[in-house]
Amino acid sequence: MESFRFDRLTAGTIFKIGFFALLGFFLPLFALAGVFAMLGSDVVQVNGRYVHGVSGLVAAIVMAFLFPVILAGAMTLGGLLARLFSGMLPALTLRGGAPR
């Protein structure tokens, strides 16, 4: 059984974990919305106006990368705040893992 503390995680590590986890969720969802926008549906909105066609697909893909950046940045700030109070937080214990 392994344990780690917040003070051992760097800000870059927290950001990468959050970004790729969120990207795995948002990219397929927004790609599907972009395909619907290419077909003429009102699903992708930029500056208050719906976009269709290839521009709708491009806007959806850009949003699929922008949302995780913003949310992973918020996660990183939370991790840095947790690092400040790491003396008061218990160590996290990981169970399982890859076989040796």
C-alpha positions, 0 to 999 in steps of 0.5 A: 500500500502506498501513500503520498502527501499533497506537498509531493505533487507539483502544480504541473502534475496536478494540472496534467492529471486534471487536464487529461481526465477532463479532456477525455470527457469533453473531447468526445462530447464536443466533437459530437456537438461539432458534428451536429453543428455541421449537420445544421443543428443549433448546438454550438454558440459563439458570441451569442450566435449559433455557428454551423458547418465546418466553423461549428466543428472547429469552434466545438473542438476549440471549446473542447480544449479550452474548458479543460484548461480552465477547469484544470487551472482551478484544480491546480489552484485547489491543489496549491491551497491544499499544499499550504494546509498539507500539515493539517490534511491526512496522507492519501492512501492508494490501494491496488495498482499495477501488478509487480 
